């Protein structure tokens, strides 16, 4: 009384085709994620490079701000001070 189910070759072809489609779909999704991750990584590396340059420039500014030349520059430009023996010339607004 056991009835045996007969599977046609067309079923196997469809099953194999579906399996291949699923694997290729998964591969395509993985490749898209990897490409997006690589773009993000490149953007972060560029941002890191720019921030490193900014940090280096700020360190140079801090080092200069701790020198006598900086103090003299600020005293002359912002406070209008001069050294003893120097003569101050005023332009008269021209």
C-alpha positions in Angstrom: 0.0 0.0 0.0 2.9 2.3 -0.1 2.6 4.7 -2.8 5.9 5.8 -4.1 6.2 9.5 -5.2 7.9 9.9 -8.5 10.0 13.0 -8.9 10.5 14.3 -12.4 13.8 15.6 -13.6 12.3 19.1 -14.1 11.9 19.3 -10.3 15.6 18.6 -9.8 16.5 21.3 -12.3 14.3 23.8 -10.6 15.6 22.9 -7.2 19.2 23.3 -8.4 18.4 26.6 -10.1 16.7 27.9 -7.0 19.7 26.8 -4.8 22.1 28.5 -7.2 20.0 31.7 -7.1 20.0 31.8 -3.3 23.8 31.3 -3.1 24.4 34.0 -5.8 22.0 36.4 -4.0 23.8 35.9 -0.7 27.1 36.4 -2.5 25.9 39.7 -4.1 24.6 41.0 -0.7 27.9 40.1 0.9 29.9 41.9 -1.8 27.7 45.0 -1.5 28.2 45.1 2.3 32.0 44.7 1.8 32.1 47.5 -0.7 30.1 49.8 1.6 32.4 48.9 4.5 35.5 49.6 2.3 34.0 53.1 1.4 33.3 53.8 5.1 36.8 52.7 6.0 38.4 55.0 3.4 36.3 57.9 4.6 37.3 57.2 8.2 41.0 57.0 7.3 40.7 60.4 5.5 39.0 61.9 8.5 41.7 60.5 10.8 44.4 61.9 8.5 42.8 65.4 8.6 42.4 65.3 12.4 46.0 64.1 12.8 47.1 67.1 10.8 45.0 69.4 12.8 46.3 68.0 16.1 49.9 68.5 14.8 49.1 72.1 13.9 47.6 72.7 17.3 50.6 71.2 19.1 52.8 73.6 17.1 50.6 76.5 18.1 50.8 75.5 21.8 54.6 75.1 21.6 54.8 78.6 20.0 52.5 80.1 22.6 55.0 79.1 25.3 57.8 81.1 23.8 58.9 84.7 24.4 58.4 85.5 20.7 54.7 84.8 21.1 54.5 86.9 24.2 56.3 89.8 22.4 54.0 89.4 19.3 50.8 89.6 21.4 52.2 92.5 23.5 52.9 94.5 20.3 49.8 93.6 18.3 47.1 93.5 20.9 48.4 95.7 23.6 50.4 98.2 21.5 53.5 97.9 23.7 57.0 98.7 22.5 60.5 97.8 23.8 62.6 100.4 25.6 64.5 102.5 23.0 62.0 101.9 20.2 60.1 104.8 18.7 56.4 104.5 18.0 55.2 105.8 14.7 51.5 106.5 14.2 50.1 106.4 10.6 47.3 108.7 11.2 44.7 106.3 9.7 46.0 106.2 6.1 
